[in-house]
Amino acid sequence: MSDSDGKSTNKLAGRRIVVLGAGVSGVSLARLARRLGADVFLSDAGAISDAARDALLSAEVSFESEGHTDRVFRCDEVLVGSGFPPAAAIVSRVRENGLVLKGELDFVRPYLRGKMIGITGSNGKTTTTSLTGYLLQSLGYRAAVAGNIGNPLADMAGVDYDFIVAELSSFQLHWANACALDGAVVTNLAPDHIDWHGSYEHYVRAKAKIFSFLREDGFGILQKRDIGTLDPGGRMLYGLSWDEPDAELAVVLHREERSARISHRELFRFSETNLLGAHNMENVAMAMAAIDLFGADVAAARAKLADYVPPPHRCALVAEWKGVRYVDDSKGTNIAATVTALSSIDGKKVIILGGKGKGEDYATLLEPLRAHARWAVLIGEESEKIASSLDAGEFHNYSRASGMEEAVRLAADHASAGDVVLLSPACTSWDMYRNYGERGDHFAGIVKKMTGGTCDAHDED
């Protein structure tokens, strides 16, 4: 970081800082601390990638890998990477040594310039974050889109922005204690990352912290049904719901009118966006509500909605062939996301399920499958566990596949005109792929090869 004269700052000169974790955010934290003049040491229990190693060397940050040595404890404070669970052995040892332990948000926030909105939730937070940032940028604001979306917040430090739109994970929020926000959004709540947090209650507690960071004049947006669970306090809060009478401090979506309003003001009509599914209408409504509450030009933002391209692998239409739509929702890595995709997209589904699990109960898929699915194709490490749950619930309309190629072929065989072949696995990809993006790309490639590259697809409201 540098001041207006271009010279490096020394706000942390003489301070010894240790960073735990060489992930993207950890490396970015280390580089920021070094730019601020601190003596920085990074420690990782595993191997460090070549890219991370090069970034640390260029920033003159010393580091260790393949284990934590006692050098970790020779410092003034420890910055913990967001991926470290609170029960990690090294975290316990840091606490036992009486050291200051600080999370990413608390360290970075004092160096961020501009109004900041934090967006979290079990599902939909990336689309909502991306869309909010896109709309602000389209309106001519200098807006950064950062956080859990892939651009570390530390990389935004010291830059003059009008707005910083930050996707915040439950991990980041768990470690945060002081992160001033001008707006806070929780898209929805559903069980996720229970293995990391230890319980659903602890997961919800982490999400709820976002409202405690609101400035006095800040606003919050959340599902009306989640207000009691999140207990956000007496701030300026807008509850989102469907088909209720318009009210002050409310965001309401109307199915019959196919529109959304905030406090009686129209935000957009469903026909103005190309995103698929009712859940995406909620995402758009929350983004547009934030635009409105920041005092930006809502009419101009509406005109930009149709040009928005969402992040990939989130209910993305790949092709339509022989009357069947093929939809890539590889980002559906938990049951709640899959249930949302099943219920939000029109048409009977032939769904591809499975991968590496998160410890969830697949029995909760039974009713949504009965209501919205014609057939299921099971793949991956969890296929046997999912099959057992379906059998126990007397849902026998499924088959098992050895891999994605066979899964797509079986799904196509069971689909009829008007149906949707939906990849929404309710599981992570790590048993078969490096990430959900690789899984989604593989699915899309198989579909395009099968259809001969034909896509007579059309966008839907």
C-alpha positions in Angstrom: 0.0 0.0 0.0 1.2 3.5 -0.6 0.1 7.1 0.4 -0.8 9.7 -2.2 2.9 10.5 -2.7 3.5 6.9 -3.8 5.7 5.9 -0.9 5.0 2.7 1.1 3.2 3.2 4.5 4.7 2.0 7.7 1.6 1.9 9.9 2.7 -1.5 11.3 6.4 -0.9 11.4 8.1 -3.0 14.0 5.1 -5.2 14.5 5.6 -9.0 14.2 2.7 -10.7 12.5 2.1 -14.4 11.7 -0.4 -15.5 9.1 -1.9 -19.0 9.3 -2.7 -20.5 5.9 -1.3 -20.1 2.4 -4.7 -20.0 0.7 -5.7 -17.0 -1.5 -6.8 -14.9 1.4 -3.9 -15.9 3.6 -1.3 -14.9 1.0 -3.2 -11.6 0.4 -3.2 -10.9 4.2 0.5 -11.5 4.4 1.2 -9.2 1.5 -0.9 -6.4 3.0 0.7 -6.7 6.4 4.1 -6.5 4.7 3.1 -3.4 2.7 2.0 -1.8 6.0 5.6 -2.3 7.3 5.1 -5.4 9.5 7.6 -8.2 9.9 5.5 -11.1 8.4 5.8 -14.8 8.7 3.3 -17.3 7.1 2.8 -20.8 8.3 0.9 -23.6 6.6 0.4 -27.2 7.7 0.4 -28.4 4.1 2.2 -27.8 0.9 2.3 -24.3 -0.6 1.4 -23.8 -4.2 4.0 -22.4 -6.7 1.8 -19.4 -7.2 1.6 -18.7 -3.5 5.3 -19.3 -3.0 6.2 -16.8 -5.8 3.8 -14.2 -4.4 5.3 -14.5 -0.9 8.8 -14.3 -2.2 8.1 -11.2 -4.2 6.5 -9.6 -1.2 9.5 -10.5 1.0 7.4 -12.6 3.3 9.2 -15.5 5.0 7.2 -18.7 5.3 7.1 -22.4 6.3 5.1 -25.4 5.0 4.3 -29.0 5.8 3.7 -28.1 9.5 3.7 -25.4 12.1 6.9 -24.8 14.1 7.3 -22.8 17.4 8.2 -19.8 15.3 4.4 -19.2 15.0 4.4 -18.2 18.7 7.2 -15.6 18.4 5.0 -12.6 17.3 2.7 -9.8 18.4 -0.5 -11.1 16.7 -1.7 -14.0 14.6 -3.9 -13.6 11.6 -6.0 -16.7 11.0 -7.0 -17.6 7.5 -10.8 -17.9 7.1 -10.6 -21.6 6.3 -9.2 -22.5 9.7 -11.9 -24.1 11.9 -12.0 -22.9 15.5 -11.2 -26.4 16.8 -7.9 -26.6 14.8 -5.0 -27.6 17.0 -2.8 -24.7 15.9 -5.6 -22.3 16.9 -5.8 -23.8 20.4 -2.0 -23.5 20.8 -2.1 -19.9 19.7 -4.7 -19.2 22.4 -2.7 -21.2 25.0 0.3 -18.9 24.3 -1.8 -15.8 25.0 -1.4 -14.3 21.6 -3.7 -11.9 19.9 -5.8 -13.8 17.3 -7.4 -11.8 14.6 -9.6 -12.7 11.6 -9.3 -11.5 8.0 -12.2 -9.0 8.2 -11.0 -7.3 11.4 -7.5 -6.8 10.1 -8.5 -5.6 6.6 -11.5 -3.4 7.3 -9.6 -0.3 8.6 -7.8 0.0 5.3 -10.8 -0.3 3.0 -12.2 3.0 1.6 -15.8 3.4 0.5 -19.2 2.3 1.6 -19.2 -1.5 2.2 -22.1 -4.0 1.9 -21.6 -7.5 3.2 -23.6 -10.3 1.5 -23.8 -13.8 3.0 -26.3 -16.7 3.1 -26.4 -20.4 2.5 -27.2 -20.1 -1.2 -27.4 -17.3 -3.7 -24.8 -15.0 -2.1 -22.3 -15.2 -5.1 -25.0 -14.3 -7.6 -26.4 -11.5 -5.4 -22.9 -10.1 -4.7 -21.9 -10.3 -8.4 -25.1 -8.6 -9.5 -25.0 -5.8 -7.0 -21.4 -5.0 -8.0 -22.2 -5.2 -11.7 -25.2 -2.8 -11.3 -23.2 -0.3 -9.3 -20.4 -0.4 -11.9 -22.9 -0.1 -14.7 -24.2 3.1 -13.1 -20.7 4.6 -13.1 -19.7 4.0 -9.6 -16.2 2.8 -8.7 -17.3 -0.5 -7.1 -15.1 -3.4 -6.0 -16.5 -6.9 -5.9 -14.5 -8.9 -3.4 -14.3 -11.4 -0.5 -15.3 -15.0 -0.7 -16.2 -14.5 -4.4 -12.5 -14.9 -5.3 -11.0 -11.5 -5.0 -9.4 -11.1 -1.5 -10.5 -8.1 0.5 -6.9 -7.4 1.4 -6.2 -6.7 -2.3 -8.7 -3.8 -2.2 -7.0 -2.1 0.7 -5.9 1.5 0.2 -7.8 2.0 -3.0 -10.5 4.8 -3.2 -13.8 3.1 -4.0 -17.4 4.4 -3.9 -18.6 0.9 -2.9 -17.1 -2.4 -1.8 -19.5 -5.3 -2.3 -18.2 -8.2 -0.3 -19.3 -11.8 -0.3 -18.8 -13.0 3.3 -18.6 -16.7 4.2 -19.7 -18.1 7.5 -16.0 -18.8 8.1 -15.0 -15.2 7.7 -17.9 -14.0 9.9 -17.0 -16.5 12.6 -13.6 -14.9 13.0 -14.9 -11.3 12.7 -15.6 -9.1 15.7 -15.4 -5.5 14.3 -16.3 -4.9 10.6 -18.2 -1.7 10.0 -20.8 -2.2 7.3 -23.2 0.2 5.5 -25.4 -2.6 4.3 -25.9 -6.3 5.2 -27.7 -9.0 3.3 -28.5 -12.6 4.3 -29.9 -14.3 1.2 -31.3 -17.3 3.1 -30.5 -19.9 5.7 -30.2 -23.7 5.4 -27.8 -26.3 7.0 -24.3 -26.1 5.6 -20.7 -26.5 6.8 -21.9 -28.2 9.9 -18.6 -30.2 10.0 -16.7 -26.9 10.3 -18.9 -25.0 12.8 -19.8 -28.0 14.9 -23.6 -27.5 14.8 -26.3 -25.7 12.8 -26.8 -23.3 15.7 -23.1 -22.2 15.6 -23.4 -21.8 11.8 -26.5 -19.5 12.2 -24.7 -17.6 14.9 -21.9 -16.8 12.5 -24.2 -15.7 9.8 -26.2 -13.5 12.3 -23.0 -11.5 13.2 -23.3 -9.6 10.0 -26.1 -7.5 11.4 -24.1 -6.6 14.5 -21.6 -4.8 12.2 -24.1 -2.4 10.7 -23.5 1.3 11.2 -26.3 3.3 12.9 -27.6 4.4 9.5 -27.0 1.1 7.8 -29.7 -1.2 6.4 -30.2 -5.0 6.4 -32.0 -7.2 3.9 -33.0 -10.8 4.8 -35.8 -13.3 4.3 -38.8 -12.4 6.4 -39.0 -16.0 7.6 -35.4 -15.8 8.9 -35.9 -12.7 11.1 -36.7 -14.7 14.2 -33.8 -17.1 13.7 -31.2 -14.5 13.0 -32.5 -12.0 15.6 -30.9 -9.0 13.9 -32.1 -6.4 16.4 -33.8 -3.1 15.9 -31.9 -1.8 12.9 -33.4 -0.7 9.6 -34.4 -4.2 8.3 -36.2 -5.2 5.1 -37.8 -8.6 5.2 -38.3 -10.3 1.8 -41.4 -12.4 1.1 -43.7 -13.6 -1.7 -47.2 -12.5 -2.4 -47.8 -10.4 0.7 -49.3 -6.9 0.8 -46.7 -4.2 0.2 -45.5 -2.6 3.4 -42.9 -0.2 4.6 -39.5 -1.8 5.3 -40.4 -4.8 3.1 -39.3 -6.3 -0.2 -42.2 -8.2 -1.8 -42.2 -10.4 -4.9 -45.5 -10.9 -6.6 -46.0 -14.0 -8.7 -49.1 -12.9 -10.5 -47.8 -9.4 -11.4 -44.3 -10.9 -11.9 -42.6 -8.0 -10.2 -40.8 -7.0 -7.0 -41.2 -3.9 -4.9 -39.6 -2.3 -1.9 -41.7 -0.1 0.4 -44.3 0.3 -2.4 -41.7 1.3 -5.0 -41.3 -1.0 -8.0 -37.8 -2.5 -8.2 -38.0 -4.6 -11.4 -40.3 -6.9 -13.4 -39.3 -10.5 -13.9 -39.2 -10.1 -17.6 -36.3 -7.6 -17.3 -33.8 -10.4 -16.2 -32.7 -13.5 -18.0 -32.0 -15.5 -14.8 -33.7 -18.8 -14.3 -35.9 -19.7 -11.3 -37.8 -18.1 -8.4 -34.7 -18.2 -6.2 -32.9 -16.0 -8.7 -35.8 -13.5 -8.6 -35.1 -13.3 -4.9 -31.4 -12.7 -5.6 -32.2 -9.9 -8.1 -34.7 -8.4 -5.6 -32.1 -8.2 -2.9 -29.5 -6.7 -5.2 -32.0 -4.1 -6.6 -33.2 -3.3 -3.0 -29.5 -2.6 -2.1 -29.2 -0.3 -5.1 -32.4 1.5 -4.0 -31.3 1.9 -0.4 -27.9 3.3 -1.4 -29.8 6.0 -3.2 -28.7 4.9 -6.7 -30.8 5.2 -9.9 -33.1 2.2 -9.8 -34.6 3.0 -13.3 -31.1 3.0 -14.8 -30.2 -0.2 -13.0 -33.3 -2.0 -14.3 -32.2 -1.2 -17.8 -28.9 -3.0 -17.1 -30.4 -6.2 -15.7 -30.8 -8.0 -19.1 -27.1 -7.7 -19.8 -25.9 -9.3 -16.6 -24.0 -12.5 -17.0 -24.2 -14.6 -13.8 -21.3 -16.6 -12.4 -21.1 -20.0 -14.1 -22.6 -23.3 -12.8 -25.6 -21.7 -11.0 -28.7 -22.9 -12.7 -27.1 -22.1 -16.1 -28.9 -23.3 -19.2 -26.5 -25.3 -21.3 -28.7 -26.4 -24.1 -32.2 -27.3 -25.2 -32.4 -30.4 -27.4 -35.5 -32.4 -28.4 -37.6 -30.3 -26.1 -35.4 -31.1 -23.0 -33.5 -28.4 -21.2 -30.1 -29.2 -19.8 -29.2 -27.1 -16.7 -25.9 -26.9 -15.0 -26.2 -26.2 -11.2 -22.9 -27.8 -10.2 -22.6 -25.1 -7.5 -25.5 -26.9 -5.8 -23.2 -28.5 -3.2 -25.7 -28.8 -0.4 -29.2 -30.2 -0.1 -30.8 -26.8 0.4 -29.4 -25.5 -2.9 -30.6 -28.6 -4.7 -34.1 -28.4 -3.3 -34.2 -24.7 -4.4 -33.2 -25.7 -8.0 -35.7 -28.5 -8.0 -38.6 -26.3 -6.9 -37.7 -23.0 -8.7 -37.2 -24.2 -12.3 -40.3 -25.0 -14.2 -40.8 -28.6 -15.6 -40.3 -32.1 -14.3 -36.7 -32.9 -13.5 -34.3 -35.7 -14.2 -31.7 -34.9 -11.7 -28.1 -36.0 -11.3 -27.1 -36.3 -7.6 -24.0 -37.3 -5.7 -20.4 -36.5 -5.0 -18.6 -36.1 -1.7 -21.0 -35.4 1.1 -21.1 -32.8 3.9 -22.7 -35.0 6.5 -26.3 -34.0 5.6 -29.4 -36.2 5.8 -30.5 -37.1 2.3 -34.0 -38.1 3.6 -34.8 -34.4 3.3 -34.6 -34.8 -0.5 -37.5 -37.2 -0.6 -40.5 -34.8 -0.7 -38.9 -32.4 -3.2 -38.0 -35.4 -5.5 -41.5 -36.7 -5.3 -42.9 -33.3 -6.1 -40.5 -32.2 -8.8 -38.5 -35.1 -10.2 -39.3 -37.8 -12.7 -36.0 -39.7 -12.1 -32.7 -39.4 -10.3 -29.3 -40.6 -11.5 -26.7 -41.1 -8.7 -23.0 -40.7 -9.0 -19.9 -40.5 -6.8 -18.9 -41.4 -3.3 -22.3 -40.6 -1.8 -24.4 -42.6 -4.3 -24.9 -45.6 -2.0 -25.9 -43.4 1.0 -28.3 -41.4 -1.2 -29.8 -44.6 -2.6 -30.3 -46.0 0.9 -32.2 -42.8 1.9 -34.3 -43.0 -1.2 -35.1 -46.7 -0.7 -36.0 -46.0 2.9 -38.5 -43.4 1.8 -39.8 -45.7 -1.0 -38.6 -43.5 -3.8 -37.3 -46.0 -6.3 -37.2 -43.9 -9.5 -33.4 -43.8 -9.7 -30.4 -45.4 -11.3 -26.7 -45.4 -10.5 -24.0 -44.4 -12.9 -20.2 -44.9 -12.9 -19.4 -41.4 -13.9 -20.7 -38.2 -15.5 -20.8 -39.6 -19.1 -23.1 -42.5 -18.1 -25.1 -40.2 -15.9 -25.9 -37.7 -18.7 -26.8 -40.6 -21.0 -29.2 -42.2 -18.5 -30.7 -38.8 -17.6 -31.4 -38.1 -21.3 -33.0 -41.6 -21.7 -35.5 -40.9 -18.9 -36.3 -37.3 -19.9 -39.4 -36.3 -22.0 -40.1 -33.2 -24.0 -40.8 -30.4 -21.5 -38.5 -31.9 -18.8 -35.2 -30.5 -17.4 -32.1 -32.6 -17.0 -30.6 -30.9 -13.9 -27.1 -31.3 -12.6 -27.6 -30.2 -8.9 -25.6 -32.8 -6.9 -26.3 -31.7 -3.3 -22.7 -32.7 -2.7 -19.2 -31.3 -3.2 -17.2 -32.4 -6.2 -14.0 -33.5 -4.5 -14.4 -37.2 -4.9 -14.3 -36.9 -8.7 -13.2 -33.4 -9.6 -10.9 -30.6 -8.4 -13.9 -28.3 -7.9 -17.5 -27.8 -8.8 -16.5 -25.7 -11.8 -14.6 -28.6 -13.4 -17.6 -30.8 -12.7 -20.0 -28.4 -14.3 -17.7 -27.9 -17.3 -17.5 -31.7 -17.8 -21.3 -31.9 -17.7 -21.7 -29.1 -20.2 -19.1 -30.6 -22.5 -20.9 -34.0 -22.5 -24.2 -32.3 -23.2 -22.9 -30.3 -26.1 -21.2 -33.3 -27.6 -24.4 -35.3 -27.3 -26.5 -32.6 -28.9 -24.0 -32.0 -31.6 -23.4 -28.5 -30.4 -27.1 -27.7 -31.0 -28.7 -25.2 -28.7 -32.2 -24.0 -29.5 -32.3 -22.7 -26.0 -34.2 -19.6 -25.0 -34.0 -17.4 -22.0 -36.9 -17.5 -19.4 -38.2 -15.0 -17.0 
